[in-house]
Amino acid sequence: MLHKPGATRTALETYLGDVGYSVTCYDDEDTALSLSASPDILFADVETCRTLNSGEGLTRPEIVIGISLPNNATGPSGTSKSVCDLEVSYPLSLAELRPLFQAMSEGRHAVRQLATEAPSAQSSPILRYDGVRALAADDNPVNREILSEALERMGIETHCVEDGGEVVRAYRQEAFDVVFMDVSMPVLDGYEATAGIRQYEEQTQSPRTPIIALTAHAYGSEANLWRQSGMDACVTKPFTLGSLQNALSDFLFSSDHDEVCAASQSTNPEQTYVTGIDDQQNHPPQILDLDVLAGISDMQRDGDNLVERIIGLYAEQAPKALQQLLQLTDTTDYQSVAAAAHALKSLSRNVGALAVGDLCDVIETEAREGIASLTQARRLALKDAMDQTTRELSKFSELTRPAAHSASGMRQ
């Protein structure tokens, strides 16, 4: 694999290893071109693929997969067709890669056939909303960091606040084109803060500002409360550039279409609800979801290391959140248990900490039903999952830090 160090390369290397490939990674094509033998399969950026196709150095591998930025992807047609058997753009989803891995096992013809059958697998360009101002509310610093980075990547000026009271105050003092509202916050929760904003709009006869809910409640009785509270759309955590763009598209025109910030007069919330990433029920339990971390990597700008910063924030905040939850072991205040479990679940799922997030989801659900969910076995499992998560995130951070790193595409 010829690709710069980062979350995308680490995730792809791990996925390939899981399905039986021996993978070697190189940072630059000069090192790869010095190899005496060609790999069976090459993953590389499209420009590197064109260099290899020129006949200089490395003989063309049996299968060539081109990797490009989302807004540079050309798909299986155009100038890349003769160079790459298939072109993909990151962030790379495991759900999209599974059919590719199956085709790779069948040979070059199957990969090329996949390119003609599944053009929808290519990622959409990152839309720009230059001139748009967003108010983003979340009490968790990890979630705020990810959200603000993603919105700024789309050209949106973002003002972040930590609780529902601050949301209402900020909205009264400044003009915003869209509000992103976490539903579980101190002082006022997202539903109460939304009611405060709608009341202010009515009193001042101001235009209705779109409010997009941010929630970890993907399913169950609380999943649709955002509709009833006066919000306009919902994005479930962990959110991605794609899910945020989907939610924004019904309210704002991107600057790529020569108009900025034209609020929609009517919207169908069903069209903007995003149910999250792959359904985990059909896959074995795992500590980390590398798709989420690769998505965070896609949000970062050149010269930044958002992934390492987010992992550092999680390492700082998650143990505190876990301790707050465990302190409620003997309480019968099950609503407090549910709230503490929800806070840790939201924090964990936004960094791809699957095991911790799933355990917290069970604890939260049972607590809301009045069940004493913090059993000794559950507490031990949660501590163990946190320890494993911390170790795996630390390894991931080391792997994605810009540095010489060895990892390819030769079938075992």
Residue, then its C-alpha position, 0 to 999 in steps of 0.5 A: m500500500l502506497h499512502k501517507p500515514g494516517a487513520t485511513r491507511t491504518a484502517l485499510e491495513t487492519y481490514l486487509g489483515d483481517v481477511g487474510y492479506s499480508v500488508t506492507c505500507y510505504d510512505d513514498e513511491d521511490t521506496a516502493l519502486s525499489l522493490s525487486a518484485s511487484p505485489d499482487i494487489l496495490f492500493a495507492d493514490v491515483e497519481t501514483c497509480r498513473t506513475l506506475n502505469s507509465g512503465e517506469g520501475l515497478t511492474r503493474p500489479e495484477i490488481v490496482i486500487g486507486i485512493s483519492l480525496p472525496n472531492n477528487a474521485t473520478g470513479p471507474s470511468g474517465t482518465s483513471k479507468s485505464v490506470c486503476d481497476l477500481e477507484v475509491s475515495y476515503p473515508l473508507s467504510l467497511a460495508e463498502l470494502r466487503p464486496l471489494f475484498q470478495a472481488m479481489s479474491e476472484g481476480r482482476h475481472a471481478v474488481r473491474q466488474l464491481a466498478t461498473e456495477a457499483p458506482s454509488a460506492q464512490s463518496s460524494p464531494i465535500l460541500r462548502y457552506d462559506g458564509v454560514r454561521a452555526l451554533a453548536a451545543d454539546d457538553n462533551p469536549v470530544n464531541r465539540e471538537i469533532l463537530s466543529e472540525a467537521l463543520e469548519r471543513m465545510g467552510i462553516e463558522t462555528h460557535c460552540v457552547e457547553d450547555g442548554g442555557e448557553v445555547v439560548r443566551a448565545y442565540r438571543q445575542e447573535a445571528f446563526d443560520v443553523v443550530f446543532m443541538d445535543v439532546s442531553m446537556p446540563v442546565l437545560d437539555g436540548y429539548e428545553a433549549t429548543a423550546g426556549i429558542r422557538q419561544y424567542e423566535e415567536q416573541t421577536q417574530s424572527p424567521r425560524t432557524p433550522i435546529i438539528a438534533l445530535t443524539a446517541h438514541a438511534y433506537g427506542s422510545e426516545a429516538n423521535l423526541w426531537r420531532q416533538s420538541g420542535m427540532d427540524a432534523c436529526v443526526t445520530k452519533p457518531f456523525t460523519l461528514g456525510s451525515l452532517q451534509n445530508a442534514l444540512s442539504d434540506f436547509l442550506f444551499s452550498s456555496d458550490h451552487d452559487e448560493v449561501c444560507a438559503a433556509s428551506q421553507s418546508t422540510n421532511p424530517e424523515q429525509t434528514y434523519v441519519t440512523g448512523i453507521d453499519d448495524q453492528q448486530n451482524h458482526p462480531p463484537q470489537i473494541l474499536d470501530l475503525d470506520v469512525l476513526a477514519g471518518i474523523s481523519d477525513m475531517q482534519r485539515d492539512g497540517d492538523n492531527l485531529v485524530e491524535r487530539i480527539i484520542g487525547l481528549y477521550a483518554e482524559q475525559a472517559p475515565k472521569a465519566l466512567q468513575q461518575l457512573l461507577q459511583l452510582t453502583d448502590t443508588t436507586d436513582y436509576q435516572s441518574v444512572a441512565a444519564a451517566a451511562h448515556a454521557l459515557k456512551s455518547l463520548s465513546r461512540n463518537v471515537g469509535a469505542l464500540a465495546v464501551g459504548d455498547l455496554c453503556d447502552v445496555i446499562e442506560t436502557e435497563a436503568r430507564e426501565g427501573i432495573a439495577s443495571l450496575t451489577q458486579a459482572r457489568r462493572l468488571a466488564l465495563k472496566d475491562a472494556m475501558d482498559q482495552t479501549t485505552r490501549e487500542l486507541s493509544k496504539f492507533s494514535e501511534l500508528t497514525r502519527p506522521a512518521a516512517h511506518s511499515a505495513s501492502g497487498m500480497r496474498q498469503 
